[in-house]
Amino acid sequence: MALTSESSAAIEAIYDTVLDPGAWPRALRALRTLIGGAGANLFFFDHDSETIPFWVVENLPPGGEREYRRLHRINPRARTTMADPPGVPCWDYRVISEPEMDRHEFYDAIHRLGGVRYFVGMRPFAVDGGSLLTSVMRTRKQGHFDRDEIALYASVAFHLGHAYRLAAANAGSRNNATLLHLLDERRPEAVFLLDATAQLMEASPEAARILAQNDGLGLDDGCLRPWKAADRRALNRLVAGALATTTGKDLGGGGVMALPRPSGALPFLLRVMPWPRGSDDPHRRPSAVVLLRDPERTAAIGAAELADLLGLTAREAALARRLARGGSLQDCAAALGISRNTARVHLRNIFEKTGISSQRELLRLMFSVP
């Protein structure tokens, strides 16, 4: 989907939050204005404690954590959103009819709280133990979001997940004015900053170590070069999509992939993100950020994070979790209420998406130790 000046401005506003924590309301305003919403919200829900430690509302009453927790519990769309892979939009008519809305306590509560009726939302970011959730809302008079508006929302709102990751990484930095804090030697993941031509500008110490060992990822004429030709093409597509978003040509925005390694070590997990805010440093202007995680060296990767990184479905992630706990394929299938053949299909998809070939490697990938 091509960018317009409005969608490009919304994406830039979202990435402003990385360098300015006070920019979240402006980002939500840009997003809800883009698709004609009356209000918007963004919050992080902690599954373990059932608390909401972070929330932002725009053009809605501020409410409070208790109110948001109650609304989340009774929201009929919440279960569908939490079951979907991160980045999949959910709207009212996916889960509830108009007459059912008239009788549902959630819709009565949000009308009394903010005068809104209709929603489109998604879960742009997930880790084991928590999820980032966001919605844009309309009044009854404004009516439902149409298919084009939902598609535009989905293409732009998933950038909230990228921005939230970078903002969280930036939170402990003494100098949050630039992206260079990401190159701190204490960061466990590898960080690569690319310029507008996909050339490597800066690499963190962990990134330099990975390039030096040349086990699945190296440099070729200043550009990142995976070991396999197919992976080179895949990475080039992700980088091109991120750069297209940065330069205002497309909503592509990068993506995620696994990189196999010739040594037989667990595959690298890699995420490519655009950086539309190139003005963070007038002399050095990164246009894309690449985060790479080495499961052989970093702490445990849970099912939710693995699903987010590699695009696993909820069923695939649930199966991966049970297999990683040591269950047999037959037992895991029975626990999930699916046939052994269906479980085999899910397992084959997991292997294809992660670049591994055995349940033992899956166990190591999800619960590797430093």
Secondary structure, DSSP 4 states (H G I P E B T S, - for coil): ----HHHHHHHHHHHHHHH-GGGHHHHHHHHHHHTT-SEEEEEEEETTTTEEEEEEEESS----HHHHHHHHHH-TTHHHHHHSPTT--EEHHHH--HHHHHH-HHHHHHHHHHS--EEEEEEEEEETTEEEEEEEEE-TTT----HHHHHHHHHHHTHHHHHHHHHHHHTT-S--SSGGGGG-TT-SSEEEEE-TTS-EEEE-HHHHHHHHHTSSEEEETTEEEESSHHHHHHHHHHHHHHHHHHTTS-S---EEEEE--TT-PPPEEEEEEE---GGGSSS----EEEEEE-TTTS----HHHHHHHHT--HHHHHHHHHHHTT--HHHHHHHHT--HHHHHHHHHHHHHHHT--SHHHHHHHHS---
